[in-house]
Amino acid sequence: MQKRKNYSRNFIGAILSVAVMTTAVRTQADEDGEEVFEYTVGEVSYLTGEGVSVGGFLFPELFVIGTGGVFEPGAEASDFANGEHDPANDVGIQGIELDVGINIDDIITGAVVGFGHQGEDEVWEAELEEAFLHYHLTENIAIGGGQFLNRFGFQADQHQHGWSFVNQNLNNARALNEGELITQGFEIIVKTPGNSGELTIGGGGVRSHAEEEEAGPPPPPTFIEAHEGEFTNEVYTADYRFRLPFDDSVTVSTSFGGGENGFGRDTLVYGFGVRKVWNGHDHGNGGPEFCVGALQAQTEFLGRNVDGFNDGGAPVDFDDQGVSTSILYGLCESATLSLRHDWISAVNNTEFVDSHRISPALTVAFGKNDRIQTRLQYDYIQNDEIESEHAVWFQVQIQWGGDGGSHAGHDH
């Protein structure tokens, strides 16, 4: 309990410090010649959704994602799933996303996002993933809240349609509640002068995932139900993403979070990531806008410390880590070649084992404004719990609404 009180005091202190700092700094973005995005009203197409809005402040988008896999005999898609948004069936609908963006005179912004998919055994499931609003006090400070994907590093707040691979990164799936740290609470966003960085502070209740108990003999008293280390009640996080002052093609992300876990004790998560872009345009959100010859190299480390109990009731703690490294290369305006390596550590006396995964992928977009995207991906897995080591995925994504295209990062 004392640790949770300390989290609250530390985050309140950080918020007050940021507020004092930002009110004392006068930004000169216009004088510095920063590029300003200007929206131009164009033709409206209800067939593709391009230019469609409701009342001029609601902007709907719809994404339908279908995925199929081929595996070694005896294996199935669910054997390879590490999060609830990973493919759960050999062939099926991996996701249907309905996103409604909100923008009222750039003063009030937000989104409502619904998600549905075919879970294991092709059972349909649906949920409200996000519903939040931000009020922009100034060009550099926004406050708000609701239900949102908590920003923690490069991957955690990306919706499924913005992923660079078919499945979730292993380190995110392990450390951040299967990769979707959905928080119901507050969020404060502060942009640093010159738009060179962004600090995001969030906190509140956590929408936890239900874990199914597997039938079998009872484990020994020394066994630790490691999945109980996920955040289940409350979480407070801080994420700072910035570009280096001497090389604005390098983006750095640092993150920290703490809160109550399924044991009724505390979990701490920390992360550090670096992204370098050549021949592309990285605006610091979901990634660069790719073109011919664009190259992105990115690596992200996540670590975690969990206070818990073993099955015998004795207090224990454990640490685990994971790293995800990827390289993306723009073969042409509509095709991207990707390569990812994931690693997560083993934890003694738990169900967690050491795991490596190598994933080359080819993503091709076509159709009007690249609204249809296909992806071919191969996974090679080294994991003692998975009998099959090879998986091949083919994914098709169809987009309605929005600007179209698969290269610009999506971000809330």
Secondary structure, DSSP 8 states (H G I E B T S, - for coil): -HHHHHHHHHHHHHHHHHHHHHHT----TTTTT------------TTT-TT--BTTTEEEEEEEEEEEEEE-TT--GGGG--STTS--SSEEEEEEEEEEEEEETTTEEEEEEEEEEE-GGG-EEEEEEEEEEEEESSSSEEEEEEEEE---TTTTT--GGG-SSSS--HHHHHHTGGG--EEEEEEEEEE-GGG-EEEEEEEEEE---------SS---TT---GGGGSEEEEEEEEEEEEEETTEEEEEEEEEEEEEEETTSSEEEEEEEEEEEEESSEE-SSS-EE--TT-EEEEEEEEEEEEEEE-TTS-EEEEEEEEEEEEEEEEEETTEEEEEEEEEE---TTSS---EEEEEEEEEEEESGGG-EEEEEEEEEEEETT-S--EEEEEEEEEEEESS--SSS----
